Amino acid sequence: MTKTPELTDIEIAIKDLVLHDLNARAGSPETYEADDIPVLAASIATLGLLNPLIVQKTDKLWGVIAGGRRRAALMHLVNDPEAKGWTMRTKVRCRALPDDTAAATAITVAENVTQKAMDPIDEFEAFARMMDTGGHSPDSIATMFGVERRRVIDRLRFGRVHPDIRAAARARNITLDAMKAFAEHPDQAVQKDVFDAMQGSYIQAWTIREKLRNRGVKMGDAIARLVAEEYRAADGAITPDLIEEDSILTDEALVEKLLLEKLTAHAEAERARLGFAWADAVRDADYKTLQEFGRVYPSSVDLTGEAAERCEAIANRLAELDKARDAEDCPDIEALNDEYEGLTVGFSDADLGRAGVLAYWDQGRIATVEGLVRPEDRQDRTPEASPGGEGTTADEHGGDGETEDDALVLSESLKLDLRTEQAAVIGTALAGDPDLAHDLLLFKTIADLLGRTGSVSYSFGVTASVADRPHGRGEDVDGRAAETLGELLSGLDLTWWADGKSMPERFEAFRTLEAGMKSRIVAVALADAIKPTGFGYSEGLMAYVANQIVPDLRAVWRPTGGAFFSRLKKSVLLGIIARDLHQPEEAARLASEKKTAIVDFLERLFAAPFATLTPEQREAVETWCPPGMTIDAPRVDHGWSGESHLRGMADEDAEEADDAAPMEDEDLPEEGTFEDADEMEVEDA
């Protein structure tokens, strides 16, 4: 067993410090070129070196066993012309380690494997104390730690989070991302209201933001920027934030009123410019809104007088420019083209007399539609002579001479209601033919997944889609799963999906397959439908099925160097070898190697466990899985009661089902996982 070594306090000049060969990060010096080195350098320049470097004598120099990032930060200060008082002769505090290779290896691996960054909430409280008792400002804190002012502001915002929400985050009852989402709204009362309303359900960051988005308008939003001046003039309430653009305009009714006024004014200005009869504005204009209107379009205009002369002059000039297009002094001809089009194309007087301009808010800007004709002014029917005598009209479908008052014209709401009744009739008939319903469900699912098409049937409400499975290094993953799926696919009878067949023909051909082949096709099709997911409470069914069909995941999958090990830090790889695979001697041997050598070692080890392994080591290699790959046992999930739902379909007066437990957290944070990817590291451990 490696004994605790005795360390000697000593001061050493920066020029005499080098990275020790046994340092766990010696094989990956790029680690010290990360963006956090200037942050650490700023901290050392302001506060000094809080933790001494652990060093060992190597020839005439001192090798840094632990503290490579601190050494890199010191070199950054030496090379920074704005950092005063730092030279290669500057001496820094160190602790010298005797000539003990085993102890040196243990120290560097332990330091890099066990280091943990500051909790963001602790970081906020530290910043807050610096402001309250140290007289610091966000700017001075940002300068001290070499980070952006926004970073400090974001941390200080945690102090604006309601105490109950902060307590829930500390207790790991909600995730850090969830607490950050609450911090984006400066009003604690609104935060608490949303937090209380979400109790009993999975509190996710995106759902929090969605609910808070409807509780006021941020000053930085396009709508707020448009109405800010008028809003302040009307003494509208504002909840301030540390960053002005994130302050909230809380009087949403006033914001909407001012927005509509802006839209109306814009529409009126366009009406006056174009000469239309009317102008109007709506908050939003979707397809259904615009469908109510008719539309007129500009056409060629007969020119006379000055307009005709100007058009002739423009045409002649454009012809000259066309010949001289390669000349350096050729002006922009687009303006002339636009002017020409404006003179030669326009709306008729009749259209201008009945059409107008509609302004609406569209994706952060004011949009307009010109030439709209109100429903009462539309001329959709043209009188024609017909055998029915004078005063009769032919409808647009070639009808038999109904008058406009007698024609059957359905409103959109009535059409929708009739389609609803029609769907109920079709659904009831389908329920009475189980075999057809079964085949239709299978066919639609398979067609969506294998056919990659959405044109099978839009009206059939059951849909399936191939899962999105992004992967940064997909070409390097273990290929056995893909090979197996390819073999299964090649054994299927897919003649029913032949090119040139219509969907009804394909469906009838599919129905003639034997039941076993249908099941095999469904199984292969579903293979592409499984989404990347964590097995939380709401995924109890999938976890149950996964454990049934993949009882030993390592029998069909292994981590590879390209897709997995090469993406971890060298110190983490050494920790896996020493701790998880029970090979501390190998970890100590590999500590002086480059990271690529360690990745190659693990690649070969997992591809074919070495014959020299002990039974314990072999079992560890054959069973080890990274945390993101393990399939946990199903968690208790009190799910939806389908039986009561079916009863409710048949009888609206049926008793409601017993209250089901609310949907739980899909990925509740486990012990020790409450971390922030961009946490500030004042110094490395």
DRENPA-714615 format. One line per 4 residues: their letters; for each residue x, y, z of C-alpha. Coordinates in steps of 0.05 Angstrom, whole numbers, m for minus. Example, Ala and Ser with C-alpha at 12.3 -4.5 7.8 and 13.67 -1.06 7.14 Angstrom:
2
as = 246:m90:156; 273:m21:143
END
This chain:
685
mtkt = 0:0:0; 24:70:m18; 39:109:46; 22:183:54
pelt = 87:220:34; 117:277:74; 114:343:36; 162:401:45
diei = 141:474:36; 185:511:m14; 183:571:m60; 205:560:m133
aikd = 213:608:m192; 163:598:m248; 221:586:m297; 241:524:m258
lvlh = 172:491:m261; 156:440:m315; 100:389:m324; 121:323:m291
dlna = 120:261:m335; 76:227:m283; 24:282:m283; m43:251:m303
rags = m52:305:m356; 18:303:m384; m6:266:m446; m60:317:m461
pety = m29:386:m453; m86:415:m495; m126:411:m431; m88:471:m406
eadd = m105:513:m467; m179:515:m450; m218:579:m441; m216:572:m366
ipvl = m141:586:m361; m150:662:m367; m205:656:m314; m157:621:m266
aasi = m101:670:m283; m146:729:m266; m162:696:m199; m88:685:m183
atlg = m70:756:m203; m123:784:m156; m122:735:m97; m54:701:m104
llnp = m40:627:m109; m89:598:m59; m65:526:m65; 9:510:m73
livq = 33:465:m129; 56:394:m113; 125:384:m144; 181:333:m148
ktdk = 254:346:m166; 272:323:m237; 345:336:m254; 355:412:m246
lwgv = 281:430:m252; 218:416:m212; 164:373:m243; 92:393:m226
iagg = 56:330:m202; m9:365:m184; m27:435:m207; m17:435:m282
rrra = m74:484:m293; m44:531:m241; 24:527:m275; m10:542:m343
almh = m45:602:m311; 21:627:m283; 52:623:m352; m8:661:m379
lvnd = 6:717:m330; 80:718:m349; 62:726:m422; 6:777:m410
peak = 34:848:m419; m24:876:m378; m8:832:m318; 41:871:m276
gwtm = 94:839:m231; 95:770:m262; 160:745:m293; 195:679:m302
rtkv = 235:694:m239; 173:704:m196; 172:652:m141; 108:616:m121
rcra = 89:570:m63; 100:496:m74; 102:432:m34; 159:384:m52
lpdd = 147:309:m56; 205:260:m43; 229:212:m96; 170:164:m92
taaa = 140:143:m160; 81:105:m130; 61:163:m85; 68:213:m142
tait = 23:172:m188; m29:163:m133; m31:238:m119; m39:261:m191
vaen = m93:209:m207; m131:222:m143; m129:298:m152; m156:296:m224
vtqk = m208:241:m211; m237:269:m146; m237:344:m160; m306:376:m161
amdp = m324:446:m182; m363:495:m139; m438:486:m137; m471:544:m176
idef = m516:561:m117; m455:565:m71; m422:608:m125; m481:656:m124
eafa = m479:662:m49; m404:676:m51; m415:731:m104; m472:760:m63
rmmd = m427:763:0; m373:797:m41; m423:851:m61; m455:858:8
tggh = m392:858:52; m334:869:4; m361:928:m35; m355:892:m101
spds = m398:904:m163; m415:855:m219; m361:889:m261; m306:881:m209
iatm = m325:808:m196; m323:794:m271; m254:827:m275; m229:789:m215
fgve = m247:721:m244; m236:737:m317; m308:722:m338; m361:760:m375
rrrv = m406:807:m336; m466:767:m360; m438:705:m325; m436:741:m259
idrl = m506:770:m270; m534:701:m285; m505:674:m219; m531:734:m180
rfgr = m600:722:m209; m604:659:m167; m615:707:m110; m678:731:m145
vhpd = m706:660:m144; m760:648:m92; m729:616:m28; m776:556:m34
iraa = m751:542:m104; m678:550:m84; m690:502:m26; m720:451:m74
arar = m659:456:m118; m611:446:m59; m652:386:m38; m647:358:m109
nitl = m723:358:m115; m716:399:m179; m657:403:m227; m609:461:m233
damk = m635:475:m303; m705:481:m274; m682:532:m222; m645:571:m277
afae = m710:574:m316; m746:605:m256; m689:655:m249; m704:683:m318
hpdq = m767:717:m290; m751:772:m239; m818:769:m201; m815:720:m143
avqk = m890:719:m135; m898:696:m207; m843:644:m197; m878:616:m135
dvfd = m946:616:m169; m918:574:m227; m878:530:m180; m939:514:m138
amqg = m982:501:m199; m931:449:m224; m928:409:m160; m944:336:m172
syiq = m917:337:m243; m848:333:m274; m818:403:m270; m778:412:m333
awti = m740:475:m353; m776:483:m420; m845:478:m390; m826:529:m337
rekl = m802:578:m390; m866:566:m430; m909:584:m370; m867:644:m350
rnrg = m867:669:m422; m942:682:m414; m931:721:m349; m909:788:m377
vkmg = m866:813:m435; m790:820:m430; m761:887:m448; m715:853:m497
daia = m772:823:m537; m790:854:m603; m860:873:m580; m833:907:m518
rlva = m782:946:m558; m838:969:m605; m884:996:m550; m834:1013:m494
eeyr = m838:1088:m502; m914:1090:m501; m916:1038:m445; m873:1082:m399
aadg = m913:1144:m418; m975:1107:m395; m942:1090:m328; m944:1015:m344
aitp = m917:971:m288; m846:943:m297; m812:889:m255; m738:906:m259
dlie = m683:855:m271; m607:860:m261; m603:865:m337; m651:918:m365
edsi = m671:878:m427; m695:822:m382; m741:868:m341; m814:850:m348
ltde = m872:893:m373; m924:863:m327; m987:897:m354; m1000:851:m413
alve = m1067:882:m429; m1033:950:m438; m978:919:m481; m1031:886:m526
klll = m1070:952:m531; m1008:990:m551; m987:937:m601; m1055:939:m634
eklt = m1050:1015:m639; m982:1008:m673; m1010:957:m721; m1070:1001:m737
ahae = m1025:1062:m750; m981:1021:m795; m1040:995:m834; m1068:1065:m842
aera = m1002:1091:m868; m999:1036:m920; m1071:1049:m940; m1057:1122:m952
rlgf = m993:1107:m991; m1027:1056:m1037; m1095:1089:m1042; m1139:1032:m1015
awad = m1209:1042:m986; m1197:1015:m916; m1145:994:m865; m1151:946:m807
avrd = m1106:909:m758; m1108:843:m719; m1061:814:m667; m1049:750:m707
adyk = m1070:729:m777; m1068:655:m791; m1092:620:m853; m1163:614:m827
tlqe = m1167:689:m814; m1142:708:m884; m1187:655:m916; m1248:697:m900
fgrv = m1224:752:m946; m1222:756:m1022; m1160:784:m1056; m1146:830:m1114
ypss = m1079:837:m1148; m1045:892:m1188; m1046:889:m1264; m1017:928:m1322
vdlt = m1036:1002:m1324; m1051:1044:m1386; m1002:1102:m1383; m1013:1172:m1409
geaa = m980:1240:m1403; m919:1248:m1357; m923:1176:m1332; m917:1149:m1403
erce = m858:1195:m1418; m822:1175:m1354; m831:1101:m1370; m802:1111:m1440
aian = m742:1148:m1411; m730:1092:m1360; m734:1039:m1415; m683:1076:m1457
rlae = m637:1085:m1398; m642:1011:m1379; m623:993:m1451; m561:1037:m1447
ldka = m541:1007:m1379; m550:937:m1406; m497:951:m1459; m450:982:m1408
rdae = m461:931:m1353; m387:916:m1349; m367:989:m1340; m340:1007:m1271
dcpd = m386:1068:m1264; m450:1029:m1281; m502:1050:m1229; m550:1004:m1193
ieal = m606:989:m1242; m652:958:m1190; m680:1026:m1170; m698:1041:m1242
ndey = m731:972:m1250; m772:984:m1186; m794:1053:m1210; m814:1025:m1278
eglt = m854:969:m1246; m888:1019:m1200; m911:1061:m1259; m933:1005:m1304
vgfs = m967:958:m1253; m1021:978:m1205; m1092:966:m1178; m1153:988:m1217
dadl = m1197:1043:m1189; m1252:993:m1177; m1206:948:m1136; m1178:1007:m1097
grag = m1250:1027:m1080; m1267:961:m1046; m1200:931:m1023; m1157:948:m963
vlay = m1095:933:m921; m1091:887:m861; m1033:893:m813; m1015:838:m762
wdqg = m957:815:m717; m915:760:m748; m852:730:m717; m826:793:m686
riat = m846:844:m739; m905:881:m768; m931:846:m831; m983:871:m880
vegl = m1027:841:m934; m1051:889:m988; m1111:880:m1034; m1156:843:m986
vrpe = m1231:846:m999; m1279:839:m941; m1329:781:m944; m1388:828:m956
drqd = m1352:860:m1015; m1331:796:m1050; m1357:781:m1120; m1349:706:m1123
rtpe = m1409:695:m1169; m1416:722:m1240; m1487:729:m1269; m1495:690:m1333
aspg = m1551:679:m1382; m1584:612:m1371; m1645:573:m1392; m1678:591:m1327
gegt = m1694:661:m1352; m1671:730:m1331; m1647:739:m1260; m1621:668:m1252
tade = m1547:650:m1241; m1504:589:m1252; m1465:569:m1190; m1390:557:m1192
hggd = m1401:482:m1201; m1447:489:m1261; m1511:484:m1221; m1582:485:m1248
gete = m1599:558:m1239; m1609:568:m1164; m1613:640:m1141; m1558:663:m1094
ddal = m1607:663:m1036; m1628:591:m1050; m1558:562:m1060; m1532:516:m1005
vlse = m1471:551:m976; m1442:521:m913; m1405:561:m861; m1336:536:m840
slkl = m1361:518:m770; m1418:477:m800; m1370:441:m847; m1325:423:m788
dlrt = m1384:397:m748; m1407:353:m806; m1337:325:m814; m1337:309:m740
eqaa = m1402:270:m747; m1375:235:m809; m1312:213:m771; m1355:184:m714
vigt = m1396:143:m764; m1333:116:m798; m1300:101:m731; m1361:63:m706
alag = m1362:21:m770; m1287:6:m762; m1298:m16:m690; m1346:m69:m716
dpdl = m1293:m100:m762; m1235:m120:m715; m1194:m155:m769; m1196:m95:m815
ahdl = m1180:m48:m757; m1121:m91:m736; m1091:m93:m806; m1103:m19:m817
llfk = m1066:m1:m752; m1008:m46:m771; m1005:m20:m842; m1006:53:m822
tiad = m952:44:m770; m907:3:m817; m918:50:m876; m898:110:m833
llgr = m835:76:m809; m811:36:m869; m842:78:m924; m818:144:m893
tgsv = m881:177:m919; m937:218:m889; m984:210:m948; m1014:143:m927
sysf = m1072:177:m892; m1075:245:m859; m1143:231:m829; m1121:167:m794
gvta = m1101:195:m726; m1050:142:m707; m981:161:m733; m911:135:m724
svad = m844:167:m739; m772:145:m744; m734:168:m682; m682:223:m688
rphg = m616:192:m664; m561:245:m669; m491:220:m655; m426:259:m660
rged = m385:198:m680; m435:148:m707; m384:117:m754; m343:92:m694
vdgr = m398:57:m654; m402:m19:m645; m434:m42:m711; m464:m108:m688
aaet = m533:m79:m676; m537:m49:m746; m512:m115:m777; m565:m155:m740
lgel = m621:m107:m762; m597:m112:m834; m601:m188:m832; m672:m185:m803
lsgl = m694:m135:m856; m667:m177:m913; m711:m235:m890; m777:m197:m896
dltw = m829:m203:m951; m837:m131:m974; m867:m145:m1043; m932:m113:m1021
wadg = m896:m46:m1019; m877:m50:m1093; m867:14:m1133; m926:34:m1176
ksmp = m979:10:m1129; m1029:57:m1098; m1038:58:m1022; m1104:19:m1025
erfe = m1070:m34:m1069; m1011:m39:m1021; m1059:m45:m962; m1098:m103:m994
afrt = m1032:m138:m1012; m1008:m129:m940; m1072:m161:m914; m1057:m226:m951
leag = m992:m238:m913; m992:m291:m859; m996:m267:m787; m925:m287:m771
mksr = m895:m246:m828; m937:m185:m807; m909:m191:m737; m838:m196:m763
ivav = m848:m134:m806; m876:m95:m747; m817:m116:m704; m765:m92:m754
alad = m804:m27:m768; m807:m11:m693; m731:m18:m688; m724:51:m719
aikp = m778:82:m675; m741:75:m608; m719:145:m586; m657:161:m544
tgfg = m685:169:m474; m672:162:m400; m712:109:m363; m747:153:m313
yseg = m815:145:m280; m854:159:m344; m814:107:m382; m830:48:m337
lmay = m860:8:m394; m801:18:m440; m752:0:m384; m792:m63:m370
vanq = m791:m84:m443; m717:m66:m451; m699:m110:m392; m739:m167:m422
ivpd = m708:m166:m491; m637:m142:m472; m621:m178:m406; m546:m171:m419
lrav = m532:m108:m458; m457:m120:m459; m468:m185:m497; m490:m144:m557
wrpt = m454:m77:m547; m386:m52:m524; m356:17:m516; m306:35:m571
ggaf = m246:81:m573; m272:127:m627; m343:135:m602; m331:134:m527
fsrl = m262:130:m495; m229:183:m539; m281:233:m514; m261:228:m441
kksv = m204:262:m405; m141:223:m392; m151:227:m317; m221:198:m324
llgi = m195:140:m366; m142:125:m314; m196:126:m261; m238:76:m300
iard = m179:28:m307; m158:34:m234; m225:37:m200; m278:4:m244
lhqp = m236:m48:m279; m193:m65:m217; m127:m53:m252; m90:0:m211
eeaa = m22:m24:m234; m41:m13:m306; m67:56:m289; m1:74:m257
rlas = 37:47:m317; m6:84:m367; m4:150:m328; 60:169:m364
ekkt = 33:150:m432; m4:195:m480; m80:194:m481; m81:159:m549
aivd = m43:100:m519; m94:94:m462; m152:96:m511; m118:42:m553
fler = m108:m1:m490; m182:4:m472; m204:m9:m544; m165:m74:m545
lfaa = m185:m93:m474; m260:m88:m488; m255:m120:m558; m223:m182:m528
pfat = m208:m185:m453; m135:m204:m442; m118:m275:m421; m76:m247:m364
ltpe = m136:m217:m328; m158:m245:m261; m230:m272:m257; m250:m208:m220
qrea = m219:m163:m273; m249:m204:m330; m319:m199:m300; m310:m124:m292
vetw = m290:m115:m365; m346:m160:m391; m400:m125:m350; m378:m52:m346
cppg = m424:0:m377; m420:76:m376; m477:111:m338; m511:134:m402
mtid = m517:63:m429; m543:22:m371; m616:1:m372; m644:11:m302
aprv = m699:m32:m272; m769:m4:m283; m791:48:m233; m861:48:m203
dhgw = m907:83:m251; m981:92:m235; m1003:105:m305; m1064:125:m345
sges = m1128:84:m336; m1147:64:m407; m1209:24:m385; m1242:85:m355
hlrg = m1227:124:m419; m1261:71:m462; m1321:71:m415; m1324:146:m423
made = m1325:140:m499; m1386:94:m495; m1424:131:m441; m1412:204:m423
daee = m1446:193:m356; m1399:136:m335; m1363:147:m270; m1294:178:m277
adda = m1234:136:m261; m1199:140:m194; m1149:196:m193; m1085:171:m224
apme = m1018:192:m196; m989:251:m235; m935:240:m287; m869:235:m252
dedl = m799:260:m268; m770:226:m329; m698:238:m307; m696:257:m234
peeg = m626:277:m214; m591:224:m174; m543:231:m116; m481:269:m138
tfed = m505:290:m206; m526:361:m189; m473:397:m230; m468:454:m279
adem = m429:446:m343; m402:517:m342; m387:522:m268; m330:569:m251
eved = m267:536:m226; m227:586:m186; m170:536:m182; m162:463:m200
a = m160:416:m141
END
